[in-house]
Amino acid sequence: MLTGMQDVKTAVECMDKGAFYYVMKPYYASDLLGLIERALERRRLITQNEALKSELARHELSANIKTEN
């Protein structure tokens, strides 16, 4: 969330609603680029984690089926 407001209440509300970070003016492009990179990496890791959990669940299900026979 990028805003010109410097209100702690608004920052907390935005973070509660899923904002990755709350940036107040003045801001620097280099700071924004770093935050964007971190947000993209976080999204990539979350997606990878979800895929791995799904794969693990499939393997566990497959193993349970094989041991029941």
C-alpha positions in Angstrom: 0.0 0.0 0.0 1.4 3.4 -1.0 -0.2 6.4 0.5 0.4 10.1 1.3 -1.3 9.5 4.6 0.8 8.9 7.7 -1.9 7.3 9.8 -1.1 4.3 12.0 -4.7 3.2 12.0 -4.9 3.1 8.2 -1.6 1.2 8.1 -2.9 -1.4 10.5 -6.1 -1.8 8.6 -4.3 -2.2 5.3 -1.9 -4.8 6.7 -4.9 -6.7 8.2 -6.5 -6.7 4.8 -3.4 -8.3 3.2 -1.1 -5.5 2.2 2.5 -6.7 2.0 3.9 -3.4 3.3 2.7 0.1 4.0 4.8 2.8 2.3 4.3 6.5 3.2 5.5 9.5 1.2 8.2 10.5 0.6 9.4 7.3 -0.8 12.4 6.3 -3.0 12.2 4.2 -6.2 15.0 2.0 -4.9 13.0 1.3 -1.8 10.0 0.4 -3.8 11.9 -1.9 -6.1 13.3 -3.7 -3.1 9.8 -4.1 -1.6 8.4 -5.3 -4.9 11.2 -7.9 -5.2 10.5 -9.2 -1.7 6.8 -9.3 -2.4 7.3 -11.3 -5.6 9.7 -13.7 -3.8 7.2 -14.2 -1.0 4.5 -14.9 -3.6 6.7 -17.4 -5.4 7.6 -19.2 -2.1 3.9 -19.4 -1.1 3.0 -20.9 -4.5 5.8 -23.4 -4.3 4.9 -24.3 -0.8 1.2 -24.9 -1.8 2.4 -27.1 -4.7 4.7 -29.2 -2.5 2.0 -29.7 0.1 -0.4 -30.8 -2.6 2.2 -33.2 -4.0 2.9 -34.6 -0.6 -0.8 -35.2 0.1 -1.1 -37.1 -3.2 2.0 -39.3 -2.3 0.6 -40.0 1.2 -2.8 -40.9 -0.3 -1.1 -43.2 -2.8 1.0 -44.8 0.0 -2.1 -45.4 2.1 -3.9 -47.1 -0.8 -0.9 -49.4 -1.5 -0.6 -50.5 2.2 -4.3 -51.3 2.4 -4.0 -54.0 -0.3 
